[in-house]
Amino acid sequence: MSTASPTTCQPVLIAGRWRDAAVADQFRATDPNQNRPIETDFPVSGWSDIDEALSAAAAAATELRRTPPEKIAEFLEAFADLIAADAEALVESAHLETGLAKQPRLADVELPRTIGQLRLAAAAAREGSWAMPVIDTKASIRACYESLGPVCVFGPNNFPFAFGSCSGGDFAAAIAAGNPVIAKANSSHPETTRRFAALALTAIESTGLPPATVQLIYRTSHTDGERMVADPRCGASGYTGSRHAGLALKAAADAAGKPIYLELSSVNPVVITPAALAERGDALVDEFVGSVLMGAGQFCTNPGLILLVKGEASDRFVAAVTDKFAAATPGTLLSPAVTRSLGQAVDTLVTAGAKLLTGGGEPLPDRCARANTWLSATGSQFLSDPEIFQTEAFGNASLVVVADDVAQLVAVIESLEGNLTGCIYSANGDDDAYSPIAFALAPKVGRLLNDKMPTGVAVSPAMNHGGPYPATGHPGFTAVGIPAAIHRFAKLTCYDNVRQPRLPALLRDANPTGKTWRNIDGQWTCGDVG
């Protein structure tokens, strides 16, 4: 444990005030492009910080229940405006802490997406249809989704903006539902998260929301993190990160009966039929290599498992990918921890019997990076131990599994764990292969793609960024896509025989916005009752 003075660390944001943390320890982020620490200290908060944040959030939750949705929407929009105005500094900070490219990745893709998500959440809060009001006039029963209480958000290392604990999709969804957020920064980009929290506080002050609507701590002990998600004052938690840490939080939350929504791991299988390879094999090589090496492969939807059927076309595909992986300059990984984890995953696959076609070896000496790695296994090998061959190699690595025939390929698919995505490349007239493959793959994934790599996640109301375990902790929810993402952080409340003036505005006879979709006696309408 560190004995440094708390004043040497960056402050935490608790109850609307920046103050020194109750320091249990301290840490520094790493500049992965140079593989050396950034000389800014951040605190590992003790329980007293978390305890104070939970109490402040509980009080803020009570105030937010009385706050008009319009006011919440104004906050989200003001926050989006402030982020846009501070874009250059945010991009510089995130680039330093993560090594992600300023352009196009951070400035042209992720930051506009983050701003757009906040504006979509604001529109949903203002319009109200996300609450799914249902009115049964004959039984005098009415119901809708409402706020749940304080939400703890644990952000990932790979999307400092769009999935950040103080800016991303979980944050936007929780706020839109009317909940305060306690943001737990990712240790890879604490300064970037601190900047977002400062902007959020400015937006809170300008719109008059409770000061503790957004709070920030940087890191906790594992024990205190588990205690936080299980605390009676916590309404729910959202977590994106490693499976091991996520499952520890889930165990604690489950034991206390607290909802927690997890994004854990996914190898995102891509199936290419023999006919598709024969039709456009060279183009598929380029498409796959571009997808798996983009951003050094550090996407939750990165194609980490390719499934082929034995044949000359498959041999050519594997050989061409090998050459391109070997020739491409490896991208920078997010941190020393990601570099170590990728090496351990590759070693696990090789020990299990996978053949190393290119890559592997020691990390690069001058930055956080490893050689682009491409491994292979047979269908029989995979089926002998499906769990070990589904080890997630998070980064610029992928495993190809070559099955003897389509029947064995389907057996491989049937042995898969749950994934965020699954993709099938096929050709016209290829239905005999496509149909059994798709039938087996669909139950294993949250999003089924055709003839398209999975790395892009569109912010669309129809998007499902979720899937069966271990992709997420619950197959019925999405982390991307308004309004569905909001439902994770809401509770369904039924009002039975409650008089009109005492009902929430969305459940009274008169539609309060004139635009909210409500189910009245079995019919969806924006009209009034009667």
FIMIFI-173286 format. One record per residue (C-alpha): z, y, x. Coordinates in steps of 0.05 Angstrom, whole numbers. Layout:
N
+--------+--------+--------+
|      z |      y |      x |
+--------+--------+--------+
|      Z |      Y |      X |
...
+--------+--------+--------+
# end
This chain:
530
+--------+--------+--------+
|      z |      y |      x |
+--------+--------+--------+
|      0 |      0 |      0 |
|    -15 |     71 |     23 |
|     42 |    119 |     35 |
|     -4 |    180 |     34 |
|     17 |    240 |     -8 |
|    -13 |    242 |    -78 |
|    -41 |    311 |    -63 |
|    -90 |    280 |    -13 |
|   -126 |    246 |    -71 |
|   -171 |    273 |   -125 |
|   -132 |    287 |   -189 |
|   -134 |    245 |   -252 |
|   -150 |    275 |   -320 |
|    -92 |    261 |   -369 |
|    -80 |    296 |   -435 |
|   -130 |    352 |   -421 |
|   -101 |    369 |   -353 |
|   -122 |    352 |   -281 |
|    -60 |    330 |   -244 |
|    -38 |    289 |   -184 |
|    -37 |    215 |   -198 |
|     23 |    169 |   -194 |
|     -9 |    138 |   -132 |
|      1 |     63 |   -121 |
|    -53 |     64 |    -67 |
|   -117 |    101 |    -52 |
|   -190 |     84 |    -36 |
|   -256 |    114 |    -14 |
|   -326 |    101 |    -39 |
|   -380 |     79 |     10 |
|   -447 |    112 |     26 |
|   -489 |     48 |     23 |
|   -548 |     80 |     58 |
|   -505 |     86 |    120 |
|   -453 |     33 |    104 |
|   -395 |     79 |    119 |
|   -338 |    109 |     77 |
|   -345 |    176 |     43 |
|   -287 |    220 |     65 |
|   -257 |    234 |     -3 |
|   -194 |    198 |    -25 |
|   -184 |    174 |    -97 |
|   -120 |    146 |   -126 |
|   -104 |     77 |   -150 |
|    -61 |     97 |   -210 |
|      6 |     65 |   -224 |
|     28 |     45 |   -294 |
|     59 |    113 |   -309 |
|    -10 |    146 |   -308 |
|    -38 |     93 |   -356 |
|     23 |     97 |   -401 |
|     16 |    172 |   -407 |
|    -59 |    167 |   -420 |
|    -48 |    115 |   -475 |
|      4 |    158 |   -510 |
|    -40 |    219 |   -506 |
|   -100 |    180 |   -531 |
|    -60 |    153 |   -590 |
|    -41 |    224 |   -610 |
|   -113 |    246 |   -602 |
|   -137 |    188 |   -645 |
|    -93 |    213 |   -702 |
|   -123 |    282 |   -696 |
|   -194 |    256 |   -692 |
|   -184 |    218 |   -758 |
|   -178 |    286 |   -791 |
|   -236 |    316 |   -752 |
|   -302 |    325 |   -788 |
|   -360 |    284 |   -760 |
|   -398 |    349 |   -750 |
|   -346 |    370 |   -698 |
|   -352 |    305 |   -661 |
|   -428 |    313 |   -661 |
|   -421 |    383 |   -633 |
|   -379 |    356 |   -575 |
|   -431 |    303 |   -558 |
|   -487 |    354 |   -560 |
|   -448 |    404 |   -518 |
|   -432 |    350 |   -467 |
|   -506 |    331 |   -464 |
|   -525 |    404 |   -452 |
|   -474 |    410 |   -395 |
|   -500 |    347 |   -362 |
|   -571 |    373 |   -365 |
|   -548 |    438 |   -332 |
|   -511 |    400 |   -277 |
|   -567 |    349 |   -266 |
|   -581 |    366 |   -193 |
|   -508 |    359 |   -171 |
|   -499 |    295 |   -211 |
|   -561 |    264 |   -180 |
|   -538 |    283 |   -109 |
|   -469 |    254 |   -121 |
|   -495 |    188 |   -150 |
|   -547 |    180 |    -95 |
|   -493 |    189 |    -42 |
|   -446 |    139 |    -74 |
|   -495 |     85 |    -97 |
|   -557 |     92 |    -54 |
|   -601 |     93 |   -116 |
|   -663 |    135 |   -108 |
|   -659 |    207 |   -132 |
|   -729 |    202 |   -160 |
|   -752 |    171 |   -203 |
|   -691 |    128 |   -215 |
|   -634 |    177 |   -223 |
|   -666 |    244 |   -240 |
|   -726 |    222 |   -280 |
|   -703 |    158 |   -314 |
|   -628 |    147 |   -318 |
|   -603 |    218 |   -329 |
|   -652 |    235 |   -385 |
|   -634 |    168 |   -417 |
|   -560 |    186 |   -414 |
|   -571 |    254 |   -445 |
|   -615 |    222 |   -499 |
|   -561 |    170 |   -515 |
|   -509 |    224 |   -525 |
|   -556 |    263 |   -572 |
|   -571 |    199 |   -612 |
|   -497 |    186 |   -618 |
|   -487 |    257 |   -642 |
|   -541 |    249 |   -695 |
|   -510 |    184 |   -718 |
|   -441 |    215 |   -724 |
|   -468 |    274 |   -764 |
|   -512 |    233 |   -810 |
|   -460 |    178 |   -824 |
|   -503 |    118 |   -841 |
|   -473 |     79 |   -782 |
|   -410 |     72 |   -824 |
|   -449 |     29 |   -875 |
|   -414 |     55 |   -938 |
|   -414 |      5 |   -995 |
|   -395 |     24 |  -1066 |
|   -383 |    -25 |  -1122 |
|   -373 |     18 |  -1184 |
|   -357 |    -39 |  -1232 |
|   -301 |    -68 |  -1190 |
|   -279 |      2 |  -1166 |
|   -281 |    -22 |  -1094 |
|   -311 |     18 |  -1037 |
|   -314 |      5 |   -962 |
|   -339 |     34 |   -897 |
|   -330 |     31 |   -822 |
|   -279 |     80 |   -792 |
|   -249 |     97 |   -725 |
|   -208 |     44 |   -691 |
|   -164 |     81 |   -641 |
|   -164 |     94 |   -566 |
|   -221 |     58 |   -529 |
|   -215 |     39 |   -455 |
|   -283 |     39 |   -421 |
|   -295 |      3 |   -355 |
|   -362 |     25 |   -325 |
|   -406 |    -17 |   -279 |
|   -430 |     -2 |   -208 |
|   -505 |     -4 |   -221 |
|   -515 |     50 |   -275 |
|   -471 |    110 |   -257 |
|   -500 |    152 |   -313 |
|   -527 |    110 |   -371 |
|   -470 |     59 |   -370 |
|   -417 |    103 |   -337 |
|   -347 |    101 |   -365 |
|   -348 |    176 |   -379 |
|   -421 |    185 |   -399 |
|   -455 |    120 |   -418 |
|   -470 |     79 |   -479 |
|   -400 |     51 |   -491 |
|   -371 |    122 |   -484 |
|   -422 |    152 |   -532 |
|   -412 |     97 |   -584 |
|   -336 |    101 |   -581 |
|   -336 |    177 |   -589 |
|   -388 |    175 |   -645 |
|   -341 |    129 |   -684 |
|   -286 |    181 |   -677 |
|   -245 |    149 |   -621 |
|   -216 |    180 |   -558 |
|   -238 |    147 |   -492 |
|   -197 |    129 |   -431 |
|   -250 |    123 |   -377 |
|   -236 |     76 |   -318 |
|   -285 |     97 |   -264 |
|   -322 |     46 |   -223 |
|   -298 |     47 |   -152 |
|   -369 |     52 |   -126 |
|   -381 |    122 |   -155 |
|   -314 |    156 |   -170 |
|   -337 |    227 |   -152 |
|   -397 |    221 |   -199 |
|   -351 |    199 |   -255 |
|   -303 |    256 |   -239 |
|   -359 |    306 |   -248 |
|   -376 |    277 |   -316 |
|   -303 |    281 |   -337 |
|   -300 |    354 |   -316 |
|   -361 |    369 |   -359 |
|   -332 |    330 |   -417 |
|   -267 |    370 |   -413 |
|   -308 |    435 |   -416 |
|   -344 |    409 |   -478 |
|   -278 |    390 |   -509 |
|   -250 |    459 |   -498 |
|   -312 |    493 |   -526 |
|   -314 |    451 |   -589 |
|   -240 |    446 |   -604 |
|   -231 |    371 |   -601 |
|   -162 |    344 |   -581 |
|   -151 |    353 |   -505 |
|   -141 |    278 |   -495 |
|   -207 |    259 |   -528 |
|   -232 |    242 |   -458 |
|   -186 |    221 |   -401 |
|   -201 |    192 |   -332 |
|   -168 |    146 |   -282 |
|   -205 |    118 |   -223 |
|   -174 |     50 |   -207 |
|   -114 |      8 |   -227 |
|    -84 |    -57 |   -203 |
|   -111 |   -119 |   -238 |
|    -44 |   -129 |   -271 |
|    -42 |    -58 |   -298 |
|   -114 |    -62 |   -322 |
|    -97 |   -125 |   -361 |
|    -35 |    -92 |   -389 |
|    -76 |    -31 |   -411 |
|   -127 |    -70 |   -452 |
|    -71 |   -109 |   -485 |
|    -27 |    -49 |   -501 |
|    -11 |    -37 |   -575 |
|    -38 |     34 |   -569 |
|   -106 |     10 |   -546 |
|   -156 |      2 |   -603 |
|   -211 |    -34 |   -564 |
|   -242 |    -39 |   -495 |
|   -313 |    -41 |   -467 |
|   -326 |    -73 |   -399 |
|   -389 |    -82 |   -357 |
|   -381 |   -118 |   -290 |
|   -366 |   -184 |   -257 |
|   -351 |   -246 |   -297 |
|   -286 |   -261 |   -261 |
|   -254 |   -193 |   -272 |
|   -282 |   -188 |   -343 |
|   -253 |   -255 |   -364 |
|   -185 |   -236 |   -337 |
|   -186 |   -173 |   -380 |
|   -211 |   -214 |   -440 |
|   -154 |   -264 |   -433 |
|   -104 |   -208 |   -434 |
|   -137 |   -172 |   -493 |
|   -146 |   -237 |   -533 |
|    -73 |   -255 |   -523 |
|    -54 |   -189 |   -555 |
|   -106 |   -193 |   -610 |
|   -144 |   -133 |   -582 |
|   -221 |   -129 |   -587 |
|   -257 |   -126 |   -520 |
|   -333 |   -124 |   -511 |
|   -358 |   -152 |   -446 |
|   -423 |   -153 |   -407 |
|   -413 |   -205 |   -353 |
|   -472 |   -240 |   -321 |
|   -543 |   -262 |   -336 |
|   -599 |   -295 |   -297 |
|   -652 |   -275 |   -349 |
|   -699 |   -334 |   -347 |
|   -774 |   -321 |   -344 |
|   -820 |   -378 |   -365 |
|   -893 |   -377 |   -344 |
|   -937 |   -430 |   -376 |
|   -992 |   -465 |   -336 |
|  -1045 |   -432 |   -380 |
|  -1017 |   -363 |   -365 |
|  -1018 |   -376 |   -290 |
|  -1090 |   -401 |   -295 |
|  -1110 |   -340 |   -335 |
|  -1077 |   -284 |   -293 |
|  -1035 |   -314 |   -238 |
|  -1047 |   -259 |   -186 |
|  -1027 |   -205 |   -235 |
|   -964 |   -243 |   -253 |
|   -944 |   -248 |   -180 |
|   -947 |   -172 |   -174 |
|   -911 |   -161 |   -240 |
|   -855 |   -209 |   -221 |
|   -845 |   -183 |   -150 |
|   -844 |   -111 |   -174 |
|   -792 |   -128 |   -226 |
|   -744 |   -170 |   -184 |
|   -745 |   -123 |   -124 |
|   -742 |    -57 |   -163 |
|   -677 |    -22 |   -147 |
|   -660 |    -80 |   -100 |
|   -654 |   -124 |   -161 |
|   -590 |    -91 |   -185 |
|   -605 |    -92 |   -259 |
|   -566 |   -133 |   -310 |
|   -634 |   -157 |   -337 |
|   -664 |   -174 |   -268 |
|   -706 |   -238 |   -271 |
|   -663 |   -284 |   -229 |
|   -692 |   -350 |   -254 |
|   -766 |   -367 |   -260 |
|   -787 |   -431 |   -294 |
|   -855 |   -463 |   -280 |
|   -891 |   -530 |   -291 |
|   -914 |   -568 |   -230 |
|   -987 |   -558 |   -210 |
|  -1033 |   -522 |   -162 |
|  -1028 |   -456 |   -199 |
|   -952 |   -458 |   -194 |
|   -958 |   -474 |   -119 |
|  -1002 |   -413 |   -109 |
|   -954 |   -369 |   -148 |
|   -894 |   -392 |   -107 |
|   -931 |   -382 |    -41 |
|   -956 |   -313 |    -60 |
|   -887 |   -290 |    -81 |
|   -859 |   -317 |    -16 |
|   -908 |   -275 |     24 |
|   -894 |   -212 |    -16 |
|   -819 |   -220 |    -13 |
|   -823 |   -229 |     63 |
|   -868 |   -169 |     72 |
|   -829 |   -120 |     27 |
|   -775 |    -75 |     57 |
|   -708 |    -94 |     26 |
|   -676 |    -42 |    -19 |
|   -607 |    -14 |     -9 |
|   -551 |    -50 |    -45 |
|   -497 |    -12 |    -82 |
|   -438 |    -28 |    -37 |
|   -409 |    -74 |     15 |
|   -379 |   -115 |    -42 |
|   -448 |   -127 |    -73 |
|   -476 |   -145 |     -5 |
|   -421 |   -197 |      6 |
|   -428 |   -225 |    -65 |
|   -504 |   -233 |    -58 |
|   -495 |   -272 |      7 |
|   -443 |   -317 |    -24 |
|   -487 |   -332 |    -85 |
|   -547 |   -350 |    -40 |
|   -503 |   -395 |      2 |
|   -478 |   -429 |    -61 |
|   -549 |   -443 |    -85 |
|   -571 |   -469 |    -17 |
|   -510 |   -514 |    -11 |
|   -527 |   -542 |    -80 |
|   -595 |   -562 |    -54 |
|   -641 |   -502 |    -68 |
|   -695 |   -492 |    -15 |
|   -695 |   -425 |     20 |
|   -767 |   -402 |     19 |
|   -754 |   -334 |     51 |
|   -695 |   -288 |     63 |
|   -622 |   -308 |     67 |
|   -587 |   -296 |    133 |
|   -539 |   -241 |    152 |
|   -537 |   -171 |    121 |
|   -575 |   -115 |    154 |
|   -532 |    -78 |    205 |
|   -547 |     -5 |    189 |
|   -539 |     -3 |    113 |
|   -517 |    -45 |     53 |
|   -577 |    -91 |     48 |
|   -601 |   -163 |     54 |
|   -669 |   -193 |     63 |
|   -709 |   -206 |     -1 |
|   -691 |   -277 |    -19 |
|   -733 |   -329 |    -56 |
|   -708 |   -399 |    -68 |
|   -735 |   -461 |   -103 |
|   -710 |   -523 |   -137 |
|   -741 |   -579 |   -178 |
|   -728 |   -590 |   -252 |
|   -691 |   -654 |   -235 |
|   -645 |   -618 |   -186 |
|   -630 |   -564 |   -237 |
|   -613 |   -615 |   -292 |
|   -567 |   -652 |   -244 |
|   -520 |   -591 |   -241 |
|   -543 |   -534 |   -287 |
|   -480 |   -494 |   -278 |
|   -486 |   -487 |   -202 |
|   -561 |   -471 |   -205 |
|   -546 |   -415 |   -254 |
|   -503 |   -378 |   -203 |
|   -521 |   -305 |   -211 |
|   -549 |   -276 |   -146 |
|   -541 |   -203 |   -164 |
|   -591 |   -165 |   -122 |
|   -659 |   -176 |    -90 |
|   -661 |   -251 |    -99 |
|   -689 |   -301 |   -148 |
|   -694 |   -377 |   -158 |
|   -756 |   -413 |   -181 |
|   -748 |   -480 |   -216 |
|   -810 |   -524 |   -220 |
|   -808 |   -575 |   -276 |
|   -849 |   -639 |   -278 |
|   -878 |   -622 |   -347 |
|   -865 |   -580 |   -408 |
|   -816 |   -630 |   -436 |
|   -773 |   -625 |   -374 |
|   -780 |   -549 |   -375 |
|   -753 |   -549 |   -446 |
|   -695 |   -593 |   -423 |
|   -679 |   -542 |   -369 |
|   -679 |   -486 |   -421 |
|   -633 |   -526 |   -466 |
|   -583 |   -532 |   -409 |
|   -580 |   -457 |   -398 |
|   -519 |   -414 |   -410 |
|   -526 |   -351 |   -453 |
|   -567 |   -294 |   -425 |
|   -583 |   -222 |   -442 |
|   -658 |   -236 |   -440 |
|   -709 |   -291 |   -438 |
|   -784 |   -282 |   -427 |
|   -845 |   -325 |   -439 |
|   -913 |   -312 |   -408 |
|   -967 |   -351 |   -444 |
|  -1042 |   -348 |   -457 |
|  -1084 |   -345 |   -520 |
|  -1088 |   -414 |   -551 |
|  -1025 |   -435 |   -514 |
|   -984 |   -450 |   -576 |
|   -971 |   -523 |   -559 |
|   -931 |   -501 |   -499 |
|   -905 |   -436 |   -527 |
|   -874 |   -462 |   -591 |
|   -824 |   -513 |   -562 |
|   -807 |   -465 |   -505 |
|   -792 |   -407 |   -552 |
|   -754 |   -452 |   -600 |
|   -708 |   -475 |   -543 |
|   -701 |   -406 |   -511 |
|   -687 |   -361 |   -570 |
|   -615 |   -387 |   -583 |
|   -599 |   -376 |   -510 |
|   -615 |   -302 |   -506 |
|   -601 |   -236 |   -539 |
|   -672 |   -210 |   -530 |
|   -734 |   -253 |   -528 |
|   -795 |   -222 |   -493 |
|   -867 |   -242 |   -491 |
|   -914 |   -224 |   -432 |
|   -866 |   -171 |   -407 |
|   -813 |   -170 |   -352 |
|   -742 |   -157 |   -378 |
|   -719 |   -102 |   -330 |
|   -730 |    -44 |   -379 |
|   -679 |    -34 |   -435 |
|   -707 |     15 |   -486 |
|   -657 |     58 |   -523 |
|   -680 |     37 |   -592 |
|   -643 |     23 |   -658 |
|   -676 |    -46 |   -655 |
|   -652 |    -62 |   -584 |
|   -602 |   -118 |   -571 |
|   -570 |   -111 |   -502 |
|   -524 |   -170 |   -513 |
|   -527 |   -245 |   -519 |
|   -488 |   -310 |   -520 |
|   -432 |   -322 |   -470 |
|   -430 |   -311 |   -411 |
|   -480 |   -254 |   -419 |
|   -428 |   -221 |   -462 |
|   -362 |   -238 |   -494 |
|   -391 |   -239 |   -565 |
|   -462 |   -255 |   -587 |
|   -461 |   -210 |   -649 |
|   -459 |   -141 |   -615 |
|   -503 |    -97 |   -572 |
|   -485 |    -46 |   -518 |
|   -550 |     -8 |   -528 |
|   -580 |     17 |   -593 |
|   -551 |     67 |   -641 |
|   -523 |     56 |   -693 |
|   -508 |    -18 |   -681 |
|   -471 |     -5 |   -616 |
|   -421 |     39 |   -653 |
|   -395 |    -18 |   -695 |
|   -359 |    -49 |   -635 |
|   -310 |      8 |   -636 |
|   -298 |     13 |   -711 |
|   -257 |    -22 |   -764 |
|   -280 |    -39 |   -834 |
|   -234 |     -8 |   -887 |
|   -236 |    -26 |   -960 |
|   -211 |     23 |  -1013 |
|   -193 |    -15 |  -1077 |
|   -183 |     27 |  -1140 |
|   -170 |     91 |  -1100 |
|   -181 |    156 |  -1138 |
|   -240 |    201 |  -1120 |
|   -203 |    258 |  -1086 |
|   -165 |    209 |  -1042 |
|   -227 |    172 |  -1017 |
|   -262 |    186 |   -951 |
|   -319 |    234 |   -962 |
|   -371 |    180 |   -949 |
|   -344 |    138 |  -1007 |
|   -339 |    191 |  -1061 |
|   -390 |    195 |  -1117 |
|   -426 |    254 |  -1086 |
|   -462 |    239 |  -1020 |
|   -430 |    289 |   -972 |
|   -491 |    298 |   -928 |
|   -547 |    282 |   -976 |
|   -576 |    240 |   -919 |
|   -526 |    183 |   -910 |
|   -552 |    115 |   -932 |
|   -501 |     81 |   -977 |
|   -504 |     15 |  -1014 |
|   -488 |     32 |  -1087 |
|   -484 |    -28 |  -1132 |
|   -531 |    -68 |  -1088 |
|   -582 |    -13 |  -1075 |
|   -589 |     28 |  -1011 |
|   -597 |    101 |  -1029 |
|   -583 |    171 |  -1004 |
|   -567 |    193 |  -1075 |
|   -502 |    203 |  -1111 |
|   -466 |    152 |  -1153 |
|   -495 |    153 |  -1223 |
+--------+--------+--------+
# end
